[in-house]
Amino acid sequence: MNLRAAAAGLATLIISLAALVAASEAALRIYARWWPVYDIEMSRYAMELKVASDNPRIGHVHRPDSGARLMGVSVRINSDGFRDHEYQIARNGKRRVIFLGDSLTFGWGVEESKTFKEILEAAVSKVVPTEVLNFGTGNYNTAQEVNLFLEKGLKYRPDEVIVFYFINDAEPTPAVSHWEMLGHLRIVTFLWSRVNSALVRLGRSKQFREYYADLYADQQPGWIAAKAAFVQLGDICRENGITLKVILLPELHMLHDYPFAGQHGKVMAFLRDKGIEARDLAPFFAAETNPTRLWVAADDAHPNEIAHALIAKYSLDFLMEGSKGRVAGGAH
């Protein structure tokens, strides 16, 4: 075979592969338009609604004044980069609360009006006129949440900050990927997720239980950073007369015999030691024998609107503690 024939063969192969990728990409985009796929939707979220932050301790933030339809629900981001209404920085006489958290607090896969943020805001306001600002951002850990608050939250002069903690919030802050642009290709995201799933089934990658449990070993950098972030947030809140509370949200794969009770206990013990009020919601869900009814989708264990309503129900009295009779816009 001469060089010209070899080059022609290689060119044919490249063109064929490119055509196959293009056809697969088009087919997958059409399919996902009608039947959302979790990994693809998360990739779209990153590509369409997020931008890199200048602060490496934050990593990424929401793109201001952006919007998309993800997991079948509308998502809009306000001018300050949050999935929420527009809020004036100046106080308007109402009690003001900021929610910090990740994709669960963001309300992934749930219409904004059905999120626990909106439910709690309405319920608390019946007793004390209150506005709740939702800083929840997908793929954040505790350190990122606290740094976001330091950068954007203090200017709102909140009366209270509530951190909604999830089991993976002890992960280290990820570095920016050099392959980020590949996220625009649905087929790459789809295949990569299937490879990861296969590795888990074959035992070559940690099962999620083992992975989450290992995050809380004393020497793990993510857990060390999470604890430091809580201490920093506690100090800032005390200095500014802000009440700080933490609510632990359950992982929804198994609730009856909760596999992360030990890790939740470790978080609660640390918070108690630092004088931070906290509530673990996992025991409130212990009677649930069919957790999939609380999922956004069969391949997505984020809490759906049923679960959001339950989170609000089990959190309400904890949020109300100390709020009655409190003067909105207190000493700051």
WOJO-V561782 format. One record per run of one state. SS is the DSSP state (h for helix, s for strand, l for the rest). FROM is the first residue (numbers start at 1). TO is the last residue. If there is no record, write none. Layout:
[[SS;FROM;TO] [SS;FROM;TO]]
This chain:
[[l;1;2] [h;3;34] [l;35;37] [h;38;49] [s;50;52] [l;53;59] [s;60;62] [l;63;66] [s;67;70] [l;71;72] [s;73;76] [l;77;94] [s;95;100] [l;101;102] [h;103;106] [l;107;111] [h;112;114] [l;115;115] [h;116;125] [l;126;129] [s;130;134] [l;135;141] [h;142;156] [l;157;159] [s;160;165] [l;166;166] [h;167;170] [l;171;179] [h;180;184] [l;185;185] [h;186;201] [l;202;207] [h;208;214] [l;215;220] [h;221;239] [l;240;242] [s;243;248] [l;249;260] [h;261;273] [l;274;276] [s;277;280] [l;281;281] [h;282;285] [l;286;290] [h;291;294] [s;295;297] [l;298;299] [s;300;303] [l;304;304] [h;305;320] [l;321;332]]
